[in-house]
Amino acid sequence: MPRLMQRLIALPAIGLAACATVSTPAATEQELLEADRAFAARALEIGAGPAFVEFAADDVTIFPAGAAPAAGKAAVEEWTSAWPADMIIEWAPEAAQAGAGGDFGYTWGYATYTQRGQEGASYGKYITIWQRQEDGSWKWIADMGAGAPAPEDR
């Protein structure tokens, strides 16, 4: 078979293989939910502040309450270093939305804030914006939260 014919026959197969590697929005949304759950689990393992730094993208932007937005992991470290050392943040994503390109999306959910050895809790809701990194992992690039009713009042 002539070389040109071999190449023409191979083109559809190459195209199909390329399509097979592109994530669907539903698959990407599952990846986002898994990334958020891993982030939450890591926060319980090593503390919320260190987990926020670990899961942050290098070009992250934070929006601290009562302060101007700040960019970069150093800003995340400074922001989280002011959190009480005995604070525990537990959260779980409720849903995810992915962009069509498979490299961008967000999760949202509810959080519970407690302090070790103290009674009572505070509740919040959050939205985390995620971006796929060159290595295929997901890192957060923006995160915002606000107060929320207790679970039984939602």
VMD Tcl script that builds the backbone (N, CA, C; Angstrom):
set m [mol new atoms 462]
animate dup $m
set s [atomselect $m all]
$s set {name element resname resid chain x y z} {
  {N N MET 1 A 0.857 -1.167 0.000}
  {CA C MET 1 A 0.000 0.000 0.000}
  {C C MET 1 A 0.908 1.236 0.000}
  {N N PRO 2 A 0.584 2.199 -0.837}
  {CA C PRO 2 A 1.402 3.412 -0.878}
  {C C PRO 2 A 1.397 4.123 0.475}
  {N N ARG 3 A 2.489 4.787 0.774}
  {CA C ARG 3 A 2.687 5.483 2.049}
  {C C ARG 3 A 1.584 6.522 2.307}
  {N N LEU 4 A 1.179 7.266 1.279}
  {CA C LEU 4 A 0.136 8.266 1.429}
  {C C LEU 4 A -1.178 7.614 1.861}
  {N N MET 5 A -1.516 6.474 1.287}
  {CA C MET 5 A -2.743 5.772 1.662}
  {C C MET 5 A -2.680 5.327 3.119}
  {N N GLN 6 A -1.529 4.825 3.566}
  {CA C GLN 6 A -1.373 4.396 4.952}
  {C C GLN 6 A -1.645 5.558 5.900}
  {N N ARG 7 A -1.118 6.726 5.556}
  {CA C ARG 7 A -1.328 7.903 6.403}
  {C C ARG 7 A -2.794 8.323 6.416}
  {N N LEU 8 A -3.441 8.297 5.267}
  {CA C LEU 8 A -4.846 8.689 5.199}
  {C C LEU 8 A -5.724 7.738 6.002}
  {N N ILE 9 A -5.394 6.461 5.982}
  {CA C ILE 9 A -6.151 5.473 6.746}
  {C C ILE 9 A -5.921 5.672 8.242}
  {N N ALA 10 A -4.720 6.067 8.619}
  {CA C ALA 10 A -4.387 6.242 10.031}
  {C C ALA 10 A -5.010 7.492 10.638}
  {N N LEU 11 A -5.313 8.500 9.847}
  {CA C LEU 11 A -5.842 9.755 10.386}
  {C C LEU 11 A -7.117 9.587 11.205}
  {N N PRO 12 A -8.131 8.871 10.738}
  {CA C PRO 12 A -9.329 8.716 11.584}
  {C C PRO 12 A -9.028 8.027 12.912}
  {N N ALA 13 A -8.141 7.053 12.910}
  {CA C ALA 13 A -7.787 6.360 14.152}
  {C C ALA 13 A -7.105 7.316 15.122}
  {N N ILE 14 A -6.242 8.169 14.609}
  {CA C ILE 14 A -5.570 9.150 15.459}
  {C C ILE 14 A -6.606 10.120 16.024}
  {N N GLY 15 A -7.535 10.547 15.199}
  {CA C GLY 15 A -8.592 11.454 15.660}
  {C C GLY 15 A -9.445 10.838 16.743}
  {N N LEU 16 A -9.807 9.570 16.584}
  {CA C LEU 16 A -10.604 8.886 17.602}
  {C C LEU 16 A -9.833 8.753 18.907}
  {N N ALA 17 A -8.552 8.447 18.818}
  {CA C ALA 17 A -7.727 8.329 20.023}
  {C C ALA 17 A -7.633 9.671 20.738}
  {N N ALA 18 A -7.501 10.756 19.990}
  {CA C ALA 18 A -7.431 12.080 20.601}
  {C C ALA 18 A -8.735 12.411 21.309}
  {N N CYS 19 A -9.864 12.077 20.708}
  {CA C CYS 19 A -11.160 12.342 21.330}
  {C C CYS 19 A -11.324 11.537 22.615}
  {N N ALA 20 A -10.775 10.362 22.651}
  {CA C ALA 20 A -10.918 9.503 23.822}
  {C C ALA 20 A -10.187 10.067 25.024}
  {N N THR 21 A -9.187 10.942 24.822}
  {CA C THR 21 A -8.419 11.471 25.942}
  {C C THR 21 A -8.998 12.771 26.489}
  {N N VAL 22 A -9.974 13.364 25.815}
  {CA C VAL 22 A -10.594 14.594 26.279}
  {C C VAL 22 A -11.662 14.243 27.312}
  {N N SER 23 A -11.632 14.921 28.458}
  {CA C SER 23 A -12.619 14.655 29.505}
  {C C SER 23 A -13.974 15.223 29.132}
  {N N THR 24 A -15.005 14.512 29.504}
  {CA C THR 24 A -16.347 15.051 29.372}
  {C C THR 24 A -16.602 15.935 30.586}
  {N N PRO 25 A -17.543 16.878 30.494}
  {CA C PRO 25 A -17.840 17.691 31.680}
  {C C PRO 25 A -18.223 16.840 32.895}
  {N N ALA 26 A -18.974 15.774 32.703}
  {CA C ALA 26 A -19.368 14.927 33.831}
  {C C ALA 26 A -18.154 14.267 34.478}
  {N N ALA 27 A -17.215 13.794 33.664}
  {CA C ALA 27 A -16.004 13.174 34.213}
  {C C ALA 27 A -15.161 14.212 34.940}
  {N N THR 28 A -15.074 15.398 34.369}
  {CA C THR 28 A -14.303 16.467 35.002}
  {C C THR 28 A -14.946 16.872 36.320}
  {N N GLU 29 A -16.265 16.924 36.362}
  {CA C GLU 29 A -16.949 17.261 37.608}
  {C C GLU 29 A -16.663 16.226 38.692}
  {N N GLN 30 A -16.585 14.965 38.324}
  {CA C GLN 30 A -16.228 13.936 39.304}
  {C C GLN 30 A -14.800 14.144 39.811}
  {N N GLU 31 A -13.892 14.497 38.913}
  {CA C GLU 31 A -12.515 14.793 39.318}
  {C C GLU 31 A -12.477 15.968 40.289}
  {N N LEU 32 A -13.272 16.996 40.018}
  {CA C LEU 32 A -13.324 18.162 40.896}
  {C C LEU 32 A -13.851 17.775 42.275}
  {N N LEU 33 A -14.900 16.986 42.327}
  {CA C LEU 33 A -15.432 16.527 43.608}
  {C C LEU 33 A -14.391 15.716 44.370}
  {N N GLU 34 A -13.674 14.859 43.665}
  {CA C GLU 34 A -12.621 14.063 44.304}
  {C C GLU 34 A -11.499 14.962 44.820}
  {N N ALA 35 A -11.118 15.979 44.049}
  {CA C ALA 35 A -10.066 16.902 44.486}
  {C C ALA 35 A -10.503 17.638 45.747}
  {N N ASP 36 A -11.746 18.104 45.779}
  {CA C ASP 36 A -12.250 18.826 46.947}
  {C C ASP 36 A -12.312 17.901 48.162}
  {N N ARG 37 A -12.750 16.665 47.965}
  {CA C ARG 37 A -12.797 15.709 49.087}
  {C C ARG 37 A -11.388 15.397 49.605}
  {N N ALA 38 A -10.432 15.269 48.698}
  {CA C ALA 38 A -9.043 15.023 49.106}
  {C C ALA 38 A -8.496 16.221 49.883}
  {N N PHE 39 A -8.827 17.423 49.438}
  {CA C PHE 39 A -8.440 18.654 50.119}
  {C C PHE 39 A -9.014 18.660 51.540}
  {N N ALA 40 A -10.303 18.355 51.682}
  {CA C ALA 40 A -10.945 18.329 52.995}
  {C C ALA 40 A -10.315 17.269 53.897}
  {N N ALA 41 A -10.020 16.102 53.352}
  {CA C ALA 41 A -9.402 15.030 54.148}
  {C C ALA 41 A -8.006 15.448 54.599}
  {N N ARG 42 A -7.284 16.098 53.720}
  {CA C ARG 42 A -5.929 16.550 54.061}
  {C C ARG 42 A -5.986 17.605 55.164}
  {N N ALA 43 A -7.012 18.464 55.147}
  {CA C ALA 43 A -7.160 19.482 56.190}
  {C C ALA 43 A -7.356 18.841 57.556}
  {N N LEU 44 A -8.083 17.733 57.608}
  {CA C LEU 44 A -8.252 17.027 58.882}
  {C C LEU 44 A -6.967 16.325 59.302}
  {N N GLU 45 A -6.184 15.923 58.330}
  {CA C GLU 45 A -4.936 15.199 58.611}
  {C C GLU 45 A -3.824 16.127 59.097}
  {N N ILE 46 A -3.602 17.238 58.402}
  {CA C ILE 46 A -2.452 18.102 58.719}
  {C C ILE 46 A -2.840 19.485 59.223}
  {N N GLY 47 A -4.132 19.789 59.241}
  {CA C GLY 47 A -4.604 21.112 59.633}
  {C C GLY 47 A -5.061 21.889 58.417}
  {N N ALA 48 A -6.051 22.745 58.628}
  {CA C ALA 48 A -6.634 23.486 57.514}
  {C C ALA 48 A -5.622 24.412 56.839}
  {N N GLY 49 A -4.872 25.170 57.620}
  {CA C GLY 49 A -3.918 26.110 57.030}
  {C C GLY 49 A -2.914 25.444 56.105}
  {N N PRO 50 A -2.192 24.429 56.589}
  {CA C PRO 50 A -1.237 23.754 55.699}
  {C C PRO 50 A -1.896 23.119 54.478}
  {N N ALA 51 A -3.120 22.603 54.630}
  {CA C ALA 51 A -3.815 22.009 53.483}
  {C C ALA 51 A -4.175 23.085 52.457}
  {N N PHE 52 A -4.601 24.257 52.937}
  {CA C PHE 52 A -4.917 25.347 52.007}
  {C C PHE 52 A -3.675 25.721 51.189}
  {N N VAL 53 A -2.530 25.741 51.819}
  {CA C VAL 53 A -1.292 26.060 51.102}
  {C C VAL 53 A -0.948 24.932 50.126}
  {N N GLU 54 A -1.020 23.698 50.575}
  {CA C GLU 54 A -0.657 22.546 49.752}
  {C C GLU 54 A -1.511 22.432 48.489}
  {N N PHE 55 A -2.802 22.713 48.602}
  {CA C PHE 55 A -3.704 22.544 47.466}
  {C C PHE 55 A -3.844 23.810 46.615}
  {N N ALA 56 A -3.142 24.876 46.982}
  {CA C ALA 56 A -3.236 26.129 46.234}
  {C C ALA 56 A -2.339 26.098 45.000}
  {N N ALA 57 A -2.834 26.679 43.918}
  {CA C ALA 57 A -2.017 26.880 42.724}
  {C C ALA 57 A -1.035 28.021 42.999}
  {N N ASP 58 A 0.043 28.052 42.257}
  {CA C ASP 58 A 1.029 29.114 42.446}
  {C C ASP 58 A 0.435 30.497 42.207}
  {N N ASP 59 A -0.535 30.605 41.291}
  {CA C ASP 59 A -1.131 31.899 40.959}
  {C C ASP 59 A -2.491 32.104 41.641}
  {N N VAL 60 A -2.663 31.507 42.808}
  {CA C VAL 60 A -3.887 31.593 43.586}
  {C C VAL 60 A -4.197 33.044 43.969}
  {N N THR 61 A -5.482 33.345 44.122}
  {CA C THR 61 A -5.925 34.629 44.660}
  {C C THR 61 A -6.845 34.342 45.834}
  {N N ILE 62 A -6.607 35.043 46.942}
  {CA C ILE 62 A -7.458 34.875 48.113}
  {C C ILE 62 A -8.281 36.142 48.327}
  {N N PHE 63 A -9.401 35.980 49.023}
  {CA C PHE 63 A -10.331 37.071 49.289}
  {C C PHE 63 A -10.665 37.088 50.778}
  {N N PRO 64 A -9.693 37.458 51.620}
  {CA C PRO 64 A -9.951 37.415 53.060}
  {C C PRO 64 A -11.023 38.426 53.480}
  {N N ALA 65 A -11.840 38.038 54.438}
  {CA C ALA 65 A -12.902 38.914 54.933}
  {C C ALA 65 A -12.298 40.208 55.474}
  {N N GLY 66 A -12.874 41.318 55.069}
  {CA C GLY 66 A -12.439 42.609 55.581}
  {C C GLY 66 A -11.106 43.098 55.059}
  {N N ALA 67 A -10.549 42.436 54.061}
  {CA C ALA 67 A -9.243 42.842 53.521}
  {C C ALA 67 A -9.273 42.773 52.002}
  {N N ALA 68 A -8.284 43.386 51.399}
  {CA C ALA 68 A -8.175 43.373 49.939}
  {C C ALA 68 A -7.755 41.989 49.454}
  {N N PRO 69 A -8.136 41.618 48.242}
  {CA C PRO 69 A -7.641 40.356 47.680}
  {C C PRO 69 A -6.113 40.358 47.622}
  {N N ALA 70 A -5.534 39.176 47.684}
  {CA C ALA 70 A -4.077 39.028 47.607}
  {C C ALA 70 A -3.772 37.802 46.758}
  {N N ALA 71 A -2.627 37.832 46.088}
  {CA C ALA 71 A -2.268 36.742 45.170}
  {C C ALA 71 A -1.002 36.029 45.621}
  {N N GLY 72 A -0.943 34.745 45.296}
  {CA C GLY 72 A 0.242 33.929 45.524}
  {C C GLY 72 A 0.166 33.068 46.766}
  {N N LYS 73 A 0.967 32.007 46.754}
  {CA C LYS 73 A 0.972 31.078 47.889}
  {C C LYS 73 A 1.448 31.738 49.179}
  {N N ALA 74 A 2.359 32.713 49.059}
  {CA C ALA 74 A 2.818 33.421 50.262}
  {C C ALA 74 A 1.642 34.125 50.940}
  {N N ALA 75 A 0.724 34.660 50.147}
  {CA C ALA 75 A -0.465 35.304 50.712}
  {C C ALA 75 A -1.346 34.278 51.426}
  {N N VAL 76 A -1.450 33.084 50.860}
  {CA C VAL 76 A -2.234 32.018 51.499}
  {C C VAL 76 A -1.582 31.643 52.830}
  {N N GLU 77 A -0.265 31.509 52.828}
  {CA C GLU 77 A 0.444 31.172 54.071}
  {C C GLU 77 A 0.229 32.235 55.138}
  {N N GLU 78 A 0.331 33.503 54.755}
  {CA C GLU 78 A 0.134 34.589 55.717}
  {C C GLU 78 A -1.301 34.593 56.246}
  {N N TRP 79 A -2.250 34.440 55.343}
  {CA C TRP 79 A -3.667 34.435 55.705}
  {C C TRP 79 A -3.976 33.298 56.676}
  {N N THR 80 A -3.548 32.091 56.351}
  {CA C THR 80 A -3.889 30.937 57.193}
  {C C THR 80 A -3.084 30.897 58.486}
  {N N SER 81 A -1.933 31.552 58.529}
  {CA C SER 81 A -1.141 31.553 59.766}
  {C C SER 81 A -1.840 32.326 60.878}
  {N N ALA 82 A -2.790 33.180 60.526}
  {CA C ALA 82 A -3.544 33.935 61.522}
  {C C ALA 82 A -4.728 33.138 62.087}
  {N N TRP 83 A -5.030 31.987 61.500}
  {CA C TRP 83 A -6.134 31.172 61.993}
  {C C TRP 83 A -5.755 30.549 63.333}
  {N N PRO 84 A -6.723 30.347 64.225}
  {CA C PRO 84 A -6.422 29.689 65.501}
  {C C PRO 84 A -5.830 28.289 65.262}
  {N N ALA 85 A -4.791 27.963 66.008}
  {CA C ALA 85 A -4.112 26.674 65.831}
  {C C ALA 85 A -5.029 25.493 66.147}
  {N N ASP 86 A -6.004 25.700 67.015}
  {CA C ASP 86 A -6.895 24.600 67.394}
  {C C ASP 86 A -8.195 24.575 66.588}
  {N N MET 87 A -8.252 25.355 65.514}
  {CA C MET 87 A -9.451 25.384 64.672}
  {C C MET 87 A -9.482 24.163 63.752}
  {N N ILE 88 A -10.647 23.567 63.667}
  {CA C ILE 88 A -10.872 22.427 62.775}
  {C C ILE 88 A -11.941 22.844 61.769}
  {N N ILE 89 A -11.629 22.696 60.488}
  {CA C ILE 89 A -12.612 22.976 59.445}
  {C C ILE 89 A -12.919 21.659 58.751}
  {N N GLU 90 A -14.179 21.291 58.790}
  {CA C GLU 90 A -14.632 20.097 58.080}
  {C C GLU 90 A -15.580 20.556 56.986}
  {N N TRP 91 A -15.369 20.063 55.778}
  {CA C TRP 91 A -16.270 20.440 54.688}
  {C C TRP 91 A -16.443 19.289 53.722}
  {N N ALA 92 A -17.479 19.428 52.919}
  {CA C ALA 92 A -17.773 18.436 51.883}
  {C C ALA 92 A -18.441 19.154 50.718}
  {N N PRO 93 A -18.001 18.853 49.518}
  {CA C PRO 93 A -18.642 19.488 48.366}
  {C C PRO 93 A -20.042 18.930 48.131}
  {N N GLU 94 A -20.931 19.815 47.734}
  {CA C GLU 94 A -22.295 19.432 47.374}
  {C C GLU 94 A -22.406 19.178 45.874}
  {N N ALA 95 A -21.675 19.966 45.091}
  {CA C ALA 95 A -21.772 19.866 43.635}
  {C C ALA 95 A -20.533 20.468 42.993}
  {N N ALA 96 A -20.388 20.173 41.706}
  {CA C ALA 96 A -19.289 20.720 40.913}
  {C C ALA 96 A -19.833 21.130 39.558}
  {N N GLN 97 A -19.174 22.069 38.956}
  {CA C GLN 97 A -19.486 22.506 37.597}
  {C C GLN 97 A -18.162 22.622 36.864}
  {N N ALA 98 A -18.072 22.028 35.680}
  {CA C ALA 98 A -16.822 22.037 34.914}
  {C C ALA 98 A -16.987 22.805 33.618}
  {N N GLY 99 A -15.916 23.469 33.219}
  {CA C GLY 99 A -15.895 24.124 31.922}
  {C C GLY 99 A -15.769 23.094 30.815}
  {N N ALA 100 A -16.175 23.460 29.624}
  {CA C ALA 100 A -16.168 22.533 28.487}
  {C C ALA 100 A -14.766 22.059 28.127}
  {N N GLY 101 A -13.755 22.860 28.419}
  {CA C GLY 101 A -12.385 22.500 28.065}
  {C C GLY 101 A -11.750 21.468 28.985}
  {N N GLY 102 A -12.379 21.169 30.129}
  {CA C GLY 102 A -11.858 20.153 31.037}
  {C C GLY 102 A -10.694 20.602 31.896}
  {N N ASP 103 A -10.416 21.911 31.941}
  {CA C ASP 103 A -9.275 22.367 32.728}
  {C C ASP 103 A -9.650 23.403 33.783}
  {N N PHE 104 A -10.955 23.599 33.976}
  {CA C PHE 104 A -11.407 24.662 34.866}
  {C C PHE 104 A -12.776 24.291 35.416}
  {N N GLY 105 A -13.042 24.648 36.657}
  {CA C GLY 105 A -14.352 24.396 37.222}
  {C C GLY 105 A -14.430 24.869 38.656}
  {N N TYR 106 A -15.573 24.595 39.286}
  {CA C TYR 106 A -15.723 24.971 40.682}
  {C C TYR 106 A -16.489 23.901 41.433}
  {N N THR 107 A -16.301 23.915 42.741}
  {CA C THR 107 A -17.091 23.108 43.654}
  {C C THR 107 A -17.703 24.055 44.681}
  {N N TRP 108 A -18.807 23.633 45.261}
  {CA C TRP 108 A -19.372 24.388 46.364}
  {C C TRP 108 A -19.892 23.404 47.396}
  {N N GLY 109 A -19.969 23.871 48.624}
  {CA C GLY 109 A -20.461 23.017 49.684}
  {C C GLY 109 A -20.593 23.755 50.995}
  {N N TYR 110 A -20.737 22.987 52.055}
  {CA C TYR 110 A -20.905 23.525 53.398}
  {C C TYR 110 A -19.727 23.123 54.267}
  {N N ALA 111 A -19.436 23.972 55.255}
  {CA C ALA 111 A -18.323 23.725 56.170}
  {C C ALA 111 A -18.804 23.870 57.611}
  {N N THR 112 A -18.114 23.164 58.490}
  {CA C THR 112 A -18.340 23.278 59.926}
  {C C THR 112 A -17.022 23.671 60.571}
  {N N TYR 113 A -17.068 24.692 61.416}
  {CA C TYR 113 A -15.881 25.202 62.101}
  {C C TYR 113 A -16.017 24.910 63.585}
  {N N THR 114 A -15.041 24.209 64.146}
  {CA C THR 114 A -15.007 23.945 65.579}
  {C C THR 114 A -13.610 24.238 66.089}
  {N N GLN 115 A -13.495 24.298 67.416}
  {CA C GLN 115 A -12.181 24.440 68.026}
  {C C GLN 115 A -11.992 23.286 68.993}
  {N N ARG 116 A -10.816 22.664 68.891}
  {CA C ARG 116 A -10.496 21.524 69.739}
  {C C ARG 116 A -10.760 21.848 71.205}
  {N N GLY 117 A -11.493 20.968 71.864}
  {CA C GLY 117 A -11.743 21.124 73.291}
  {C C GLY 117 A -12.833 22.112 73.649}
  {N N GLN 118 A -13.512 22.682 72.658}
  {CA C GLN 118 A -14.567 23.647 72.954}
  {C C GLN 118 A -15.896 23.148 72.413}
  {N N GLU 119 A -16.965 23.531 73.083}
  {CA C GLU 119 A -18.317 23.176 72.654}
  {C C GLU 119 A -18.768 24.130 71.550}
  {N N GLY 120 A -19.711 23.653 70.736}
  {CA C GLY 120 A -20.334 24.504 69.736}
  {C C GLY 120 A -19.596 24.505 68.409}
  {N N ALA 121 A -20.284 24.996 67.409}
  {CA C ALA 121 A -19.726 25.056 66.062}
  {C C ALA 121 A -20.297 26.254 65.332}
  {N N SER 122 A -19.590 26.671 64.309}
  {CA C SER 122 A -20.071 27.686 63.368}
  {C C SER 122 A -20.194 27.003 62.021}
  {N N TYR 123 A -21.042 27.547 61.170}
  {CA C TYR 123 A -21.290 26.914 59.877}
  {C C TYR 123 A -21.083 27.916 58.753}
  {N N GLY 124 A -20.651 27.392 57.633}
  {CA C GLY 124 A -20.430 28.244 56.474}
  {C C GLY 124 A -20.719 27.505 55.184}
  {N N LYS 125 A -20.716 28.274 54.121}
  {CA C LYS 125 A -20.809 27.709 52.774}
  {C C LYS 125 A -19.627 28.275 52.001}
  {N N TYR 126 A -19.202 27.561 50.961}
  {CA C TYR 126 A -18.014 27.984 50.223}
  {C C TYR 126 A -18.172 27.682 48.742}
  {N N ILE 127 A -17.356 28.362 47.983}
  {CA C ILE 127 A -17.172 28.046 46.571}
  {C C ILE 127 A -15.663 28.067 46.324}
  {N N THR 128 A -15.178 27.032 45.687}
  {CA C THR 128 A -13.757 26.924 45.369}
  {C C THR 128 A -13.615 26.794 43.861}
  {N N ILE 129 A -12.790 27.641 43.283}
  {CA C ILE 129 A -12.518 27.607 41.849}
  {C C ILE 129 A -11.248 26.794 41.648}
  {N N TRP 130 A -11.295 25.826 40.748}
  {CA C TRP 130 A -10.196 24.896 40.508}
  {C C TRP 130 A -9.675 25.033 39.084}
  {N N GLN 131 A -8.371 24.780 38.944}
  {CA C GLN 131 A -7.751 24.763 37.611}
  {C C GLN 131 A -6.856 23.532 37.513}
  {N N ARG 132 A -6.989 22.825 36.389}
  {CA C ARG 132 A -6.126 21.661 36.165}
  {C C ARG 132 A -4.702 22.160 35.900}
  {N N GLN 133 A -3.744 21.539 36.551}
  {CA C GLN 133 A -2.342 21.908 36.393}
  {C C GLN 133 A -1.712 21.100 35.256}
  {N N GLU 134 A -0.522 21.489 34.844}
  {CA C GLU 134 A 0.153 20.797 33.744}
  {C C GLU 134 A 0.360 19.315 34.025}
  {N N ASP 135 A 0.523 18.950 35.303}
  {CA C ASP 135 A 0.726 17.542 35.654}
  {C C ASP 135 A -0.583 16.761 35.760}
  {N N GLY 136 A -1.714 17.428 35.485}
  {CA C GLY 136 A -3.019 16.776 35.535}
  {C C GLY 136 A -3.737 16.914 36.870}
  {N N SER 137 A -3.033 17.384 37.899}
  {CA C SER 137 A -3.674 17.558 39.206}
  {C C SER 137 A -4.550 18.807 39.199}
  {N N TRP 138 A -5.408 18.891 40.201}
  {CA C TRP 138 A -6.265 20.067 40.372}
  {C C TRP 138 A -5.763 20.875 41.547}
  {N N LYS 139 A -5.671 22.186 41.382}
  {CA C LYS 139 A -5.301 23.111 42.455}
  {C C LYS 139 A -6.347 24.213 42.501}
  {N N TRP 140 A -6.579 24.728 43.692}
  {CA C TRP 140 A -7.549 25.815 43.798}
  {C C TRP 140 A -6.880 27.127 43.455}
  {N N ILE 141 A -7.636 27.992 42.765}
  {CA C ILE 141 A -7.103 29.293 42.366}
  {C C ILE 141 A -7.873 30.434 43.024}
  {N N ALA 142 A -9.027 30.145 43.602}
  {CA C ALA 142 A -9.802 31.137 44.350}
  {C C ALA 142 A -10.784 30.388 45.235}
  {N N ASP 143 A -11.055 30.968 46.397}
  {CA C ASP 143 A -11.953 30.332 47.355}
  {C C ASP 143 A -12.622 31.441 48.154}
  {N N MET 144 A -13.914 31.325 48.312}
  {CA C MET 144 A -14.642 32.304 49.126}
  {C C MET 144 A -15.674 31.580 49.968}
  {N N GLY 145 A -15.914 32.113 51.131}
  {CA C GLY 145 A -16.906 31.517 52.007}
  {C C GLY 145 A -17.739 32.582 52.695}
  {N N ALA 146 A -18.835 32.146 53.262}
  {CA C ALA 146 A -19.737 33.016 54.018}
  {C C ALA 146 A -20.455 32.152 55.039}
  {N N GLY 147 A -21.077 32.804 55.997}
  {CA C GLY 147 A -21.828 32.086 57.006}
  {C C GLY 147 A -22.995 31.319 56.404}
  {N N ALA 148 A -23.415 30.281 57.094}
  {CA C ALA 148 A -24.553 29.469 56.640}
  {C C ALA 148 A -25.325 28.994 57.874}
  {N N PRO 149 A -26.590 28.670 57.692}
  {CA C PRO 149 A -27.356 28.105 58.807}
  {C C PRO 149 A -26.820 26.731 59.211}
  {N N ALA 150 A -27.153 26.309 60.394}
  {CA C ALA 150 A -26.806 24.965 60.852}
  {C C ALA 150 A -27.457 23.955 59.909}
  {N N PRO 151 A -26.889 22.758 59.800}
  {CA C PRO 151 A -27.441 21.765 58.877}
  {C C PRO 151 A -28.939 21.513 59.042}
  {N N GLU 152 A -29.420 21.477 60.258}
  {CA C GLU 152 A -30.841 21.193 60.470}
  {C C GLU 152 A -31.754 22.352 60.035}
  {N N ASP 153 A -31.163 23.523 59.787}
  {CA C ASP 153 A -31.955 24.702 59.376}
  {C C ASP 153 A -31.839 25.017 57.891}
  {N N ARG 154 A -31.167 24.185 57.121}
  {CA C ARG 154 A -30.993 24.472 55.686}
  {C C ARG 154 A -32.195 24.060 54.887}
}
mol reanalyze $m
mol bondsrecalc $m
mol representation Tube
mol addrep $m
